[in-house]
Amino acid sequence: MNTDRSGRISRRGFLKRAVAAGGVPLILPRLSLAQSANGKLQHACIGVGGMGNSDLNSFLATGKVDIVAICDIDENNLNAAATLLPQARKYRDWREMLEKEETNIDSVNVTTPDHMHAPIAMSAIKKGKHVYCQKPLTHEIYEARMLQQAAREAGVVTQMGIQIHANIAYRMGARMLQDGAIGKIKEWHSWTSAPSWPQGMERPEGEDPVPPYVDWDLWLGTAPHRPYKADTYHPFKWRGWQDFGGGAVGDFACHIFDPVFMGIQPGRVLSIQAEVPAIGSESWPEWEIIHYEFGGSAMTADKTVMATWYDAGKQPPREIAPMPPEHNLPGSGSAIIGEEGVMVLPHWAGPMLYPLERFQGIDRPDLVPNIDHYGQWVDACLGVGEATANFDYAAPLAEAALLGNVANRFAGQKLEWDAQAMKVTNVPEANALLRREYRDGWAVEGLG
């Protein structure tokens, strides 16, 4: 590699390394593979409304999947999916579906509110099924650790639903970071305009009749019982409630941290501290600024690297990137600060390097392929290639996001995190938030 006298990677060295890297994919080690009897993956969809409908259609679009069973607690969602898949067997209860379809399916996707990700995914893994699970993978840190371990032991193919992980923009940004485009990384900042759902509220009083098409007990699942309230939880506003969703950091950090994790491969979180306006016992705060300290890597300037998360439209100061006056930070994205420059990586768009004059003549790599995130997982299940957002990659990423939701309930306090022991060492009461007891009757093997 070409460096200048200070040891920084030169522009010529960056270009040579980028070309030499060619089409080498950003992958992690292979898990195990399976081959269905008819050459197509025999698949069951758990959750078929909203994002579940999008996932269902994305699996069908691969042309390599037979969806033989569908499951949803909302009969309207189930019937709508059945018009597209009249041959698929319908279920309201995922437990019944896994029991009855065990010999008929190779795989499942879990596209439900966050609090049900781990129970369903773990149950499928215990039956030897490949699992595609939506982000943020789990609701609790303990669950993420257990899913990662169980998937590895079972040898199943897994993927977290961070579909932008496969997009050329994010892969290009990660490749450029790996190739030293801005030198060693000193810190990064990530932000989102979310939430687009209510947060910062307390539980409403009273109770509404449960619609006949909704099984409220199944929707609550492992969470503590609470009365049904119309237009409050199901089908979308659950994200803002602590019992069900992860708020803005849970929903978006797995996306927006992802290309930075791919690019610089930081170590585990070492400490975390949150700024929030206020937080009650029911919902996530209206906004958050969360300060992380990660272990460093070969791509970082020091032994640790700092990161800051912002949401609800908050951002780092524009001056963090030496941009010309006509340029602005995107509504959501990251700014990665290197020793030789700054990369601004918008959410869903390609990277920009600043200052512009320093990076004239450096083109974005044109050798980074765009990949179908769903098709990649399907192919891996059928024995071809790798699933790059598998749970070995996804669990630490989700853990970083979920630690934000621990920190914001101890706002202003710096929490020291011992990743190996999975505990906060200096504020012991925070450890009660790493896992929770499931509601009576909802025990799940592997998550006890």
Secondary structure as UniProt FT lines:
FT   TURN            5..6
FT   HELIX           11..21
FT   TURN            22..23
FT   TURN            37..38
FT   STRAND          41..46
FT   HELIX           51..61
FT   TURN            62..63
FT   STRAND          65..71
FT   HELIX           75..84
FT   TURN            86..87
FT   STRAND          89..91
FT   HELIX           94..100
FT   TURN            101..104
FT   STRAND          107..110
FT   HELIX           114..116
FT   HELIX           117..126
FT   TURN            127..128
FT   STRAND          130..134
FT   TURN            135..136
FT   HELIX           141..154
FT   STRAND          158..161
FT   HELIX           163..166
FT   HELIX           168..178
FT   TURN            179..182
FT   STRAND          185..191
FT   TURN            212..213
FT   HELIX           216..220
FT   TURN            221..222
FT   TURN            230..232
FT   TURN            234..236
FT   HELIX           237..240
FT   TURN            242..244
FT   HELIX           247..256
FT   HELIX           258..264
FT   STRAND          269..275
FT   STRAND          289..295
FT   TURN            298..299
FT   STRAND          304..310
FT   TURN            312..313
FT   HELIX           318..320
FT   TURN            325..326
FT   STRAND          333..338
FT   STRAND          342..346
FT   TURN            347..348
FT   STRAND          352..354
FT   HELIX           356..359
FT   TURN            360..361
FT   HELIX           373..381
FT   TURN            382..383
FT   TURN            388..389
FT   HELIX           391..407
FT   HELIX           408..410
FT   TURN            411..412
FT   STRAND          415..418
FT   TURN            419..422
FT   STRAND          423..424
FT   HELIX           428..433
FT   TURN            440..441
FT   TURN            445..446
//
